[in-house]
Amino acid sequence: MKHKHTEGLQCSCCSPLWKMLLPNTNGMAIMTDKNNELEKHPSCKNLIFRTGVKEDSTGSKQVGYIQTLEGGKDVMVEAIAISEGKIVATGSYKTVVAQMPPGTSERIIDGGKILLPGFIEPHLHIISSAVFKKATDVSPFSGQDLRSSIAETEEGKYSRRWVLEELKKKVTNDKNVWIIGRNVDPALFEGSDKEFNAKILDLVSTIQPVFILNSSMHLAYINTVAVTLLKSQIPKISTNGVLKEVEGIEPVLAVVAKSLHIDPILALEKLAEEVKEIFKEASRRGVTYMFDCGIEPYDNSPNREVLNLNQPLFLDFLAHQKSCPVRIGGALVALSLEKFNTVIEGKYKPNKGNNKFNLAYIKLIGDGSNQGLTGYQYTPYACDANYKPYDMVCCHSQNNTGVFNFGYPLEFNALVSKAKVNNWPVMIHANGDHAIDRTINAFKFAGINKSTINIRRDRIEHASLLTDKNLKDMQELGLSPSFLIGHVGYWGWVFQQTIFGKEKVNLLDRCQTALENGMRITLHSDNSVTPLGPLRMMEQSIARVMEGTPKKTDYQVLNEVECITRFQALKAMTYDAAWQCHADQWVGSLEVGKCADFVILSESPLTYFNKEGLNSVAGMRNILVLETWKDGEKVMDIQGDL
């Protein structure tokens, strides 16, 4: 495919929407705020955690557990000790207490609770997710569940009707105020009414303009009022209200952004507040390390884009605040070879940060989203744009194979090779089977192989559709996959029944086979594409239940041979995630010398058992995160956020 633009709407990393809503500032204003105290020294607090036994009212005794994952193994210990924010001893209580000063304070872990290394979110988008919070959420999720799965009434299910009712709540009848929504996903609408365009949005308002972004970020929708308003400014505006690609969406976003009258200083402060809310949410889920896979390098050239927030500096500053409950790693996005040459090369170096903030990778966005029908495939999708399956009569209409975002092979291969020459590890977003083959070939062309796996740790992001040959090639090249496991849990049913079909869908998120091929895997949320939730991702990888299955249909598992064990899932969310994020020297396990980052759960996910139904891990996502600790300091307590 020809390379038509340097930015696409296939991934939150590169959507013009959130960049248009960013303040035009390098971030220094917020950094001079005297109330933002930078962390200078870690805690000097000494503390011992030890396991114990608690007897309940019935006389039953429940022990506690401490799981260290030392060396990536299933290691349980009786006690750990922390001092100055680091783990200083693990093992038996007798051994640990002997290494601490007399009178060191102690905490007992009992009553079935477990202390684990802090969870690691290896792929999400912090800044773009924060900006999107400004819009009305019309996503298919309620907490960590599909709305339709937990709805008690038909009206509460995720449907076109539900989305329209949510948007109507924002109607003020002020023709100068846009109604803006985000994360609509017609693929998951209940029923057959999945059409979404100007005609449908006119049911929200015939007075106010409406703009809704699709969760895939490949499409957006406006109502007739907006079409009429924009006709004079955008001669090629889509008359049916369906906006496609940058060419269709970016001009509309420019008008929307202008109408918001963004003040740079106030906007930056608001953005910082929204980012901190994401940090708090992560901490409530037990996350202590977040890896942002969409950080834009700062461009201070004379011909730079109008919107110019210094994102690395902004995140670095927030990560070093004493109150920050998480650590941040990240990848710099290279949207083109030209961008790499002008704004990355010679200006940034890999893995030169610290345990608070570290830039570890170059990120390339190969293709789009499978649920958004933009992942780059060899064969056409099995449904049309309204998610209606094709039949033999209209097979001639099957021509959508998705998009590829780079000139191929020259630009794409050159970019991977250029990153390697500059010693940058590379992570590549690849969803479709054709995009994955191109990605693997680019790594081969660059001369990357498994001899440098522990130095480079190159990754394929999402790695949705993997053949046996793909897996073998990845193992030989030293590549590891990070799976958006919500593809199985949330979209599995629609992939199977509508988008791919029953044969191709079995290539989705092949966790167990990847492990059998000697790879280290991770699980991620791609937030805000799916909700934050390490325990939820573990549950979905262990059971592979398709949560979108109609309630009257029997319990459905997607390709059961790809289910992984509880410990494998835990390792993917901790030890291997730290390795994959180049953060294993700091976090991922509770070993001497590492940061004292851990969580205390009400129950162990390794022994959790659901007594109802066939899925023994159903509800694992609801295990309570009682406390989250970072640097030996409690940063979240379920009794009340700190």
C-alpha positions as CSV (number, residue, x, y, z in Angstrom):
1,M,0.0,0.0,0.0
2,K,1.2,3.5,-0.7
3,H,2.2,5.6,2.3
4,K,-0.2,8.5,2.2
5,H,0.4,10.2,5.6
6,T,2.7,10.1,8.6
7,E,-0.1,9.8,11.2
8,G,-3.1,7.5,11.4
9,L,-6.2,7.0,13.5
10,Q,-5.6,3.4,14.0
11,C,-4.1,3.7,17.4
12,S,-4.3,6.1,20.3
13,C,-0.5,6.7,19.9
14,C,-1.0,8.8,16.8
15,S,-4.5,10.1,16.7
16,P,-4.7,13.8,15.9
17,L,-7.6,14.3,18.3
18,W,-5.7,14.2,21.5
19,K,-2.8,16.2,20.1
20,M,-5.1,18.9,19.0
21,L,-6.5,19.2,22.5
22,L,-3.0,19.4,24.0
23,P,-1.8,22.8,25.3
24,N,0.8,24.6,23.1
25,T,3.6,24.7,25.7
26,N,6.8,22.8,26.4
27,G,5.5,22.0,29.9
28,M,7.7,24.4,31.9
29,A,4.7,26.3,33.4
30,I,3.5,23.3,35.4
31,M,7.1,22.5,36.5
32,T,7.5,25.8,38.2
33,D,4.5,25.2,40.4
34,K,5.9,25.6,44.0
35,N,3.3,23.1,45.3
36,N,4.8,20.3,43.2
37,E,7.6,19.1,45.4
38,L,10.1,16.8,43.6
39,E,11.2,13.6,45.3
40,K,14.8,13.9,46.4
41,H,15.3,11.0,48.8
42,P,13.6,7.7,49.2
43,S,12.0,6.7,52.5
44,C,14.4,5.6,55.3
45,K,11.7,3.6,57.0
46,N,12.6,0.1,58.2
47,L,9.8,-2.5,58.1
48,I,9.4,-6.3,58.2
49,F,6.4,-8.1,56.7
50,R,5.9,-11.6,57.9
51,T,3.3,-14.3,57.4
52,G,0.9,-15.3,60.2
53,V,-2.2,-17.2,61.0
54,K,-5.6,-15.6,61.7
55,E,-8.5,-17.4,63.4
56,D,-12.0,-16.4,62.3
57,S,-15.2,-16.5,64.3
58,T,-15.8,-20.2,63.4
59,G,-12.4,-21.2,64.7
60,S,-11.0,-21.7,61.1
61,K,-7.4,-20.7,60.7
62,Q,-6.2,-18.8,57.7
63,V,-2.6,-18.2,56.9
64,G,-1.1,-15.4,54.9
65,Y,1.4,-15.6,52.0
66,I,4.4,-13.7,50.6
67,Q,5.2,-14.5,47.0
68,T,8.5,-13.0,45.8
69,L,8.8,-14.4,42.2
70,E,12.5,-14.5,42.8
71,G,14.3,-15.4,39.6
72,G,10.9,-15.8,38.0
73,K,10.1,-18.8,40.1
74,D,7.1,-19.7,42.3
75,V,8.9,-18.7,45.5
76,M,7.1,-18.2,48.8
77,V,8.9,-16.8,51.9
78,E,8.0,-16.3,55.5
79,A,9.2,-12.7,55.6
80,I,10.7,-9.8,53.8
81,A,12.4,-6.6,55.1
82,I,12.6,-3.2,53.6
83,S,14.8,-0.2,54.3
84,E,15.3,3.1,52.5
85,G,12.8,2.1,49.9
86,K,14.5,-1.2,48.9
87,I,14.2,-4.9,49.7
88,V,17.0,-5.8,52.0
89,A,16.2,-9.3,53.1
90,T,13.8,-12.2,52.2
91,G,13.4,-15.8,53.6
92,S,12.6,-17.2,56.9
93,Y,11.5,-14.8,59.6
94,K,14.5,-15.8,61.7
95,T,16.9,-15.0,58.9
96,V,15.2,-11.7,58.0
97,V,14.8,-10.3,61.5
98,A,18.5,-11.0,62.2
99,Q,19.4,-8.6,59.4
100,M,17.4,-5.7,60.7
101,P,17.9,-3.2,63.6
102,P,16.4,-4.2,67.0
103,G,12.8,-2.9,67.3
104,T,12.1,-2.8,63.6
105,S,8.3,-2.5,63.1
106,E,6.5,-5.5,61.7
107,R,3.3,-6.2,59.7
108,I,1.5,-9.5,59.8
109,I,0.1,-10.9,56.5
110,D,-2.7,-13.4,57.5
111,G,-6.3,-14.3,56.9
112,G,-5.7,-15.6,53.4
113,K,-4.1,-12.3,52.2
114,I,-1.1,-12.3,49.9
115,L,1.8,-9.9,49.4
116,L,3.0,-9.8,45.8
117,P,5.4,-7.8,43.6
118,G,3.6,-4.7,42.3
119,F,1.8,-5.3,38.9
120,I,3.3,-3.9,35.8
121,E,1.2,-2.5,32.9
122,P,3.5,-3.0,29.9
123,H,1.4,-1.1,27.3
124,L,-0.9,1.8,27.7
125,H,-1.3,5.5,26.7
126,I,-1.1,7.9,29.6
127,I,-1.4,11.3,28.0
128,S,-3.9,10.5,25.3
129,S,-6.1,8.7,27.8
130,A,-6.0,11.7,30.0
131,V,-7.1,14.0,27.2
132,F,-9.9,11.7,26.1
133,K,-11.4,12.0,29.6
134,K,-12.7,15.4,28.5
135,A,-15.2,13.7,26.2
136,T,-18.3,11.7,27.2
137,D,-17.5,8.0,27.6
138,V,-19.8,5.9,25.5
139,S,-17.5,2.8,25.6
140,P,-18.8,-0.8,26.0
141,F,-17.3,-1.1,29.5
142,S,-18.6,-0.7,33.0
143,G,-15.6,-0.9,35.3
144,Q,-13.7,-4.0,34.1
145,D,-16.8,-5.7,32.6
146,L,-18.7,-5.5,29.4
147,R,-21.8,-3.4,30.1
148,S,-24.0,-6.1,28.3
149,S,-22.5,-8.9,30.5
150,I,-23.6,-7.3,33.8
151,A,-26.7,-5.4,32.7
152,E,-29.8,-6.3,34.6
153,T,-32.2,-4.9,32.0
154,E,-32.3,-4.8,28.2
155,E,-32.0,-1.0,28.4
156,G,-28.8,-1.3,30.3
157,K,-27.1,-3.4,27.7
158,Y,-24.5,-1.8,25.4
159,S,-26.4,-0.9,22.3
160,R,-26.9,1.9,19.8
161,R,-29.9,3.0,21.8
162,W,-27.8,3.2,25.1
163,V,-25.1,5.3,23.4
164,L,-27.7,7.7,22.1
165,E,-29.3,8.1,25.5
166,E,-26.0,8.8,27.1
167,L,-25.2,11.5,24.5
168,K,-28.7,13.1,24.9
169,K,-27.7,13.8,28.6
170,K,-25.2,16.3,27.3
171,V,-27.7,18.3,25.2
172,T,-28.0,21.9,26.1
173,N,-29.5,23.2,22.8
174,D,-26.7,25.7,22.6
175,K,-25.7,25.6,18.9
176,N,-22.2,26.9,19.7
177,V,-21.4,24.0,22.0
178,W,-20.2,20.7,20.5
179,I,-21.3,17.4,22.1
180,I,-18.2,15.2,22.1
181,G,-18.1,11.5,22.8
182,R,-15.3,8.9,22.8
183,N,-14.8,5.1,22.5
184,V,-18.0,4.2,20.8
185,D,-17.7,0.6,19.5
186,P,-20.5,-0.5,17.1
187,A,-18.8,-3.9,16.9
188,L,-20.1,-4.6,20.4
189,F,-23.6,-3.2,20.0
190,E,-26.2,-5.7,21.1
191,G,-28.6,-6.7,18.3
192,S,-28.4,-6.0,14.6
193,D,-28.6,-2.2,14.7
194,K,-25.0,-1.3,14.3
195,E,-25.3,1.5,11.7
196,F,-23.8,4.7,13.1
197,N,-23.7,7.9,11.0
198,A,-25.2,11.4,10.7
199,K,-28.7,10.1,10.4
200,I,-28.4,8.1,13.7
201,L,-26.7,11.0,15.5
202,D,-29.5,13.4,14.5
203,L,-31.5,11.5,17.1
204,V,-29.2,13.1,19.7
205,S,-29.6,16.7,18.5
206,T,-30.8,18.7,15.5
207,I,-29.5,21.9,17.1
208,Q,-26.0,21.2,18.5
209,P,-23.1,19.7,16.5
210,V,-22.1,16.2,17.6
211,F,-18.6,14.6,17.2
212,I,-18.0,11.0,18.3
213,L,-14.7,9.1,18.1
214,N,-14.7,5.4,17.4
215,S,-12.7,3.3,19.9
216,S,-10.5,2.1,17.0
217,M,-9.7,5.8,16.3
218,H,-9.9,4.9,12.6
219,L,-13.4,6.5,12.3
220,A,-15.4,9.3,13.7
221,Y,-19.0,10.4,13.3
222,I,-20.8,13.7,13.1
223,N,-24.5,14.7,12.9
224,T,-26.2,16.7,10.1
225,V,-25.9,19.9,12.1
226,A,-22.1,19.4,12.1
227,V,-22.1,18.5,8.4
228,T,-24.0,21.7,7.6
229,L,-21.8,23.8,9.8
230,L,-18.6,22.5,8.3
231,K,-19.6,22.5,4.6
232,S,-18.3,26.0,3.9
233,Q,-15.0,25.3,5.7
234,I,-14.4,21.8,4.5
235,P,-15.7,21.3,1.0
236,K,-15.0,17.6,0.9
237,I,-16.9,16.9,4.2
238,S,-18.6,13.5,4.3
239,T,-22.3,14.1,3.8
240,N,-23.2,10.8,5.6
241,G,-21.3,11.9,8.8
242,V,-18.8,9.1,8.7
243,L,-15.3,10.5,8.8
244,K,-12.4,8.2,7.7
245,E,-8.7,8.4,8.1
246,V,-6.7,11.6,8.8
247,E,-8.0,13.2,5.5
248,G,-11.6,13.0,6.7
249,I,-11.2,13.6,10.5
250,E,-8.4,16.0,11.0
251,P,-10.1,19.1,9.4
252,V,-13.2,18.5,11.6
253,L,-11.0,18.1,14.7
254,A,-9.4,21.4,14.0
255,V,-12.8,23.1,14.1
256,V,-13.7,21.2,17.3
257,A,-10.5,22.2,19.0
258,K,-10.9,25.8,18.1
259,S,-14.3,25.9,19.6
260,L,-13.0,24.8,22.9
261,H,-10.9,28.0,23.3
262,I,-8.1,26.2,25.1
263,D,-5.9,28.3,27.4
264,P,-2.4,26.7,27.5
265,I,-1.7,27.2,31.2
266,L,-5.1,26.1,32.5
267,A,-5.2,23.2,30.0
268,L,-1.8,22.0,31.2
269,E,-2.9,22.1,34.8
270,K,-6.0,20.2,33.9
271,L,-4.0,17.6,31.9
272,A,-1.8,17.1,34.9
273,E,-4.8,16.5,37.1
274,E,-6.3,14.0,34.7
275,V,-2.9,12.1,34.4
276,K,-2.7,11.9,38.2
277,E,-6.3,10.4,38.2
278,I,-5.0,7.7,35.9
279,F,-2.1,7.1,38.3
280,K,-4.5,6.7,41.2
281,E,-6.7,4.3,39.2
282,A,-3.6,2.2,38.4
283,S,-2.6,2.2,42.0
284,R,-6.1,1.0,43.0
285,R,-5.6,-1.9,40.6
286,G,-2.3,-2.7,42.2
287,V,-0.1,-1.3,39.3
288,T,3.2,0.2,40.4
289,Y,4.9,0.5,37.0
290,M,3.3,1.8,33.8
291,F,4.8,1.7,30.4
292,D,3.5,4.4,28.0
293,C,3.8,3.2,24.4
294,G,2.9,6.4,22.8
295,I,5.2,9.2,23.9
296,E,5.9,11.8,21.2
297,P,9.5,13.1,21.0
298,Y,9.7,16.9,21.6
299,D,10.0,18.8,18.3
300,N,11.5,22.3,18.7
301,S,12.3,22.8,15.1
302,P,11.0,26.0,13.3
303,N,8.6,24.0,11.2
304,R,7.2,21.9,14.1
305,E,3.5,21.2,14.6
306,V,1.5,23.9,16.3
307,L,0.8,21.8,19.3
308,N,4.1,21.1,21.0
309,L,3.8,19.8,24.5
310,N,7.1,18.3,25.7
311,Q,5.7,14.9,26.6
312,P,8.9,13.2,27.8
313,L,9.7,16.2,30.1
314,F,6.1,16.4,31.3
315,L,5.9,12.7,32.3
316,D,9.4,12.8,33.8
317,F,8.4,15.7,36.0
318,L,5.2,14.0,37.2
319,A,7.0,10.7,37.8
320,H,9.5,12.4,40.1
321,Q,6.9,14.1,42.3
322,K,6.9,12.7,45.8
323,S,3.2,12.0,45.6
324,C,3.4,9.9,42.4
325,P,2.2,6.4,43.2
326,V,3.7,4.8,40.0
327,R,6.9,4.5,38.1
328,I,6.8,5.3,34.4
329,G,8.6,3.7,31.4
330,G,8.0,4.6,27.9
331,A,8.5,4.3,24.1
332,L,9.1,7.2,21.8
333,V,6.8,7.0,18.7
334,A,8.5,7.3,15.3
335,L,5.8,8.1,12.9
336,S,8.1,8.1,9.9
337,L,11.8,7.8,9.0
338,E,12.0,11.5,8.6
339,K,10.6,12.0,12.1
340,F,13.2,9.6,13.5
341,N,16.0,11.5,11.7
342,T,14.9,14.9,12.9
343,V,13.4,14.6,16.4
344,I,14.9,11.4,17.9
345,E,18.3,10.7,16.5
346,G,21.0,12.4,18.4
347,K,18.5,13.9,20.9
348,Y,17.4,10.9,22.9
349,K,19.3,7.8,24.0
350,P,17.7,4.5,25.1
351,N,17.6,3.4,28.7
352,K,19.4,6.4,30.2
353,G,16.7,7.1,32.7
354,N,16.2,5.9,36.3
355,N,13.6,3.9,38.3
356,K,11.2,6.9,38.2
357,F,11.2,7.5,34.5
358,N,12.9,5.7,31.6
359,L,12.6,5.8,27.8
360,A,13.3,2.3,26.7
361,Y,12.0,1.8,23.1
362,I,11.2,3.2,19.7
363,K,7.6,2.5,18.9
364,L,6.3,1.9,15.3
365,I,2.6,1.6,14.5
366,G,2.5,-0.9,11.7
367,D,-1.2,-1.2,11.1
368,G,-4.6,-0.6,12.6
369,S,-7.2,-2.3,14.9
370,N,-8.8,-5.6,14.1
371,Q,-12.1,-4.7,15.8
372,G,-12.0,-1.4,14.0
373,L,-11.5,-3.4,10.7
374,T,-8.2,-1.7,10.0
375,G,-5.6,-4.3,11.1
376,Y,-3.7,-5.2,7.9
377,Q,-4.8,-8.7,6.6
378,Y,-4.0,-10.9,3.7
379,T,-7.6,-11.7,3.2
380,P,-10.6,-9.3,3.5
381,Y,-12.6,-9.0,6.7
382,A,-15.7,-11.2,6.8
383,C,-18.1,-8.3,7.4
384,D,-18.9,-4.9,6.1
385,A,-18.4,-1.5,7.8
386,N,-21.7,-2.0,9.7
387,Y,-20.5,-5.4,11.0
388,K,-22.9,-7.3,8.9
389,P,-21.4,-10.7,7.8
390,Y,-21.0,-11.1,4.1
391,D,-22.7,-14.0,2.3
392,M,-22.1,-15.6,-1.1
393,V,-24.3,-13.1,-2.9
394,C,-22.2,-10.1,-2.0
395,C,-18.8,-11.7,-1.9
396,H,-17.6,-9.2,-4.5
397,S,-17.9,-6.5,-1.8
398,Q,-15.2,-8.1,0.4
399,N,-12.3,-5.8,-0.4
400,N,-11.3,-4.4,3.0
401,T,-7.9,-5.7,4.1
402,G,-7.1,-2.9,6.5
403,V,-4.2,-0.4,6.4
404,F,-0.5,-0.3,6.7
405,N,1.0,2.9,8.0
406,F,4.4,3.0,6.3
407,G,6.0,2.9,2.9
408,Y,6.9,-0.8,2.4
409,P,9.4,-2.2,2.2
410,L,11.8,0.7,2.0
411,E,10.7,3.1,4.7
412,F,9.5,0.5,7.2
413,N,12.6,-1.7,7.0
414,A,14.9,1.3,7.0
415,L,13.3,2.7,10.1
416,V,13.8,-0.6,12.1
417,S,17.4,-0.8,10.8
418,K,18.1,2.9,11.7
419,A,16.7,2.3,15.2
420,K,19.0,-0.7,15.7
421,V,22.0,1.3,14.5
422,N,21.2,3.9,17.2
423,N,21.0,1.0,19.8
424,W,17.2,1.5,20.3
425,P,15.1,-1.6,21.1
426,V,12.0,-1.6,18.9
427,M,8.4,-2.4,19.6
428,I,6.0,-2.6,16.7
429,H,2.2,-2.5,16.8
430,A,1.0,-5.3,14.5
431,N,-2.5,-6.7,14.6
432,G,-3.3,-8.2,11.2
433,D,-1.5,-11.3,9.8
434,H,-0.1,-9.4,6.9
435,A,1.3,-6.7,9.3
436,I,2.9,-9.3,11.5
437,D,4.7,-10.9,8.6
438,R,6.0,-7.5,7.5
439,T,7.1,-6.8,11.0
440,I,9.0,-10.0,11.3
441,N,10.6,-9.4,8.0
442,A,11.7,-6.0,9.0
443,F,13.5,-7.4,12.1
444,K,15.2,-10.0,9.9
445,F,16.3,-7.3,7.5
446,A,17.8,-5.3,10.3
447,G,19.9,-8.3,11.3
448,I,18.3,-8.7,14.7
449,N,18.5,-12.2,16.2
450,K,18.2,-14.0,19.6
451,S,21.8,-13.5,20.4
452,T,21.0,-10.0,21.7
453,I,17.6,-10.8,23.2
454,N,18.5,-9.9,26.8
455,I,20.1,-6.6,25.6
456,R,17.5,-5.5,23.1
457,R,14.2,-7.3,24.1
458,D,12.5,-6.3,20.9
459,R,8.7,-6.7,21.0
460,I,5.6,-7.1,18.9
461,E,2.7,-5.3,20.4
462,H,-0.8,-7.0,20.4
463,A,0.7,-9.7,18.1
464,S,-2.9,-10.7,17.5
465,L,-2.9,-13.3,14.8
466,L,0.1,-15.6,15.0
467,T,0.8,-18.6,12.8
468,D,3.1,-21.4,13.9
469,K,5.7,-20.0,11.5
470,N,5.3,-16.6,13.0
471,L,6.0,-18.0,16.5
472,K,9.0,-20.0,15.3
473,D,10.5,-16.9,13.5
474,M,9.9,-14.8,16.6
475,Q,11.7,-17.3,18.8
476,E,14.7,-17.4,16.4
477,L,14.8,-13.5,16.2
478,G,14.6,-13.0,19.9
479,L,11.2,-11.2,19.7
480,S,8.6,-11.4,22.5
481,P,4.9,-10.7,22.2
482,S,2.7,-8.4,24.4
483,F,-0.9,-9.5,24.1
484,L,-3.9,-7.3,24.3
485,I,-5.8,-10.1,26.0
486,G,-9.1,-8.2,26.0
487,H,-9.2,-9.2,22.3
488,V,-10.1,-12.6,23.6
489,G,-12.2,-11.7,26.6
490,Y,-14.2,-8.7,25.3
491,W,-14.1,-9.1,21.4
492,G,-13.6,-12.9,21.1
493,W,-17.3,-13.6,20.2
494,V,-17.6,-10.9,17.6
495,F,-14.2,-11.9,16.1
496,Q,-15.4,-15.4,15.9
497,Q,-19.0,-14.8,14.7
498,T,-18.6,-11.7,12.5
499,I,-15.1,-10.2,11.9
500,F,-12.8,-13.2,11.2
501,G,-14.8,-16.5,11.3
502,K,-14.3,-19.6,13.3
503,E,-11.1,-20.7,11.7
504,K,-8.9,-17.6,11.6
505,V,-10.0,-16.5,15.1
506,N,-8.0,-19.5,16.6
507,L,-4.8,-17.6,15.7
508,L,-5.8,-14.9,18.3
509,D,-3.5,-14.2,21.3
510,R,-1.7,-17.6,21.3
511,C,-0.3,-17.2,24.8
512,Q,0.5,-20.9,25.6
513,T,2.1,-21.7,22.3
514,A,4.3,-18.6,22.6
515,L,5.4,-19.9,26.0
516,E,6.0,-23.3,24.6
517,N,8.2,-21.7,22.0
518,G,10.4,-20.3,24.7
519,M,9.2,-16.7,24.6
520,R,8.5,-14.5,27.5
521,I,5.0,-13.0,27.2
522,T,3.1,-10.1,28.8
523,L,-0.5,-9.0,29.0
524,H,-1.6,-5.4,28.5
525,S,-4.7,-3.2,28.5
526,D,-3.7,-0.6,25.8
527,N,-5.7,1.7,28.1
528,S,-7.9,3.5,27.2
529,V,-8.8,0.8,24.6
530,T,-9.6,-1.6,27.5
531,P,-9.8,-0.9,31.3
532,L,-6.8,-1.1,33.6
533,G,-6.8,-4.3,35.5
534,P,-3.9,-6.8,35.9
535,L,-6.2,-9.4,37.7
536,R,-8.7,-9.1,35.0
537,M,-6.1,-9.7,32.3
538,M,-4.8,-12.7,34.3
539,E,-8.4,-14.1,34.4
540,Q,-8.9,-13.6,30.7
541,S,-5.6,-15.3,29.8
542,I,-6.2,-18.3,32.1
543,A,-9.8,-19.0,31.1
544,R,-10.1,-17.4,27.6
545,V,-13.8,-17.0,28.1
546,M,-15.6,-15.0,25.4
547,E,-17.5,-12.6,27.6
548,G,-19.5,-11.2,24.7
549,T,-21.2,-14.5,24.2
550,P,-25.1,-14.1,24.3
551,K,-26.4,-15.1,27.7
552,K,-28.6,-17.8,26.3
553,T,-25.6,-19.4,24.6
554,D,-23.6,-22.1,26.3
555,Y,-20.3,-21.2,28.0
556,Q,-17.7,-20.5,25.3
557,V,-13.9,-20.6,25.4
558,L,-11.8,-19.4,22.6
559,N,-9.2,-21.9,21.6
560,E,-8.7,-23.6,24.9
561,V,-5.3,-25.0,24.1
562,E,-4.0,-21.4,24.5
563,C,-5.1,-21.1,28.1
564,I,-2.2,-20.5,30.5
565,T,-1.7,-21.4,34.1
566,R,-2.3,-19.0,37.0
567,F,1.4,-18.7,37.8
568,Q,2.2,-18.1,34.1
569,A,-0.3,-15.3,34.1
570,L,1.1,-13.8,37.3
571,K,4.6,-14.0,35.9
572,A,3.5,-12.2,32.7
573,M,2.1,-9.3,34.9
574,T,5.2,-9.0,37.0
575,Y,8.6,-10.6,36.4
576,D,8.4,-10.9,32.6
577,A,6.7,-7.5,32.2
578,A,9.6,-5.9,34.1
579,W,12.1,-7.7,31.8
580,Q,10.1,-6.7,28.7
581,C,10.0,-3.0,29.8
582,H,13.8,-2.9,30.6
583,A,12.9,-2.4,34.3
584,D,13.8,-5.7,35.8
585,Q,16.8,-4.2,37.7
586,W,14.2,-2.2,39.7
587,V,10.9,-4.1,39.8
588,G,9.1,-7.3,38.9
589,S,10.1,-9.4,41.8
590,L,10.8,-9.0,45.5
591,E,14.5,-9.6,45.6
592,V,17.3,-8.0,47.6
593,G,18.4,-4.7,46.1
594,K,15.1,-4.1,44.1
595,C,12.6,-1.4,44.9
596,A,10.1,-2.1,47.6
597,D,7.1,-2.0,45.3
598,F,4.3,-4.5,46.2
599,V,0.6,-5.1,46.6
600,I,-1.4,-6.8,49.3
601,L,-4.5,-8.7,48.0
602,S,-7.4,-10.0,50.0
603,E,-6.9,-13.4,48.3
604,S,-4.2,-15.1,46.3
605,P,-4.9,-15.4,42.5
606,L,-2.9,-18.6,42.6
607,T,-5.5,-20.3,44.7
608,Y,-8.6,-18.3,44.0
609,F,-11.5,-20.6,43.1
610,N,-15.0,-19.7,41.8
611,K,-17.4,-22.3,43.0
612,E,-20.2,-21.3,40.6
613,G,-20.2,-22.4,36.9
614,L,-17.5,-24.0,34.8
615,N,-15.0,-21.1,34.9
616,S,-13.0,-21.6,38.1
617,V,-11.3,-18.2,37.7
618,A,-14.4,-16.1,37.0
619,G,-14.4,-13.1,39.2
620,M,-10.6,-13.1,39.8
621,R,-10.7,-9.5,38.6
622,N,-12.7,-8.6,41.7
623,I,-10.1,-9.8,44.2
624,L,-9.6,-6.8,46.5
625,V,-6.4,-4.8,46.2
626,L,-6.1,-3.9,49.9
627,E,-2.9,-1.9,49.7
628,T,-0.3,-0.8,47.1
629,W,3.2,0.2,48.1
630,K,6.0,1.9,46.3
631,D,9.5,2.6,47.6
632,G,8.5,1.1,50.9
633,E,5.7,3.6,51.3
634,K,2.0,2.9,51.2
635,V,0.5,4.8,48.2
636,M,-3.0,3.2,48.2
637,D,-5.2,1.8,51.0
638,I,-8.6,0.4,50.2
639,Q,-9.9,2.2,53.3
640,G,-9.2,5.5,51.6
641,D,-6.7,6.7,48.9
642,L,-3.6,8.4,50.4
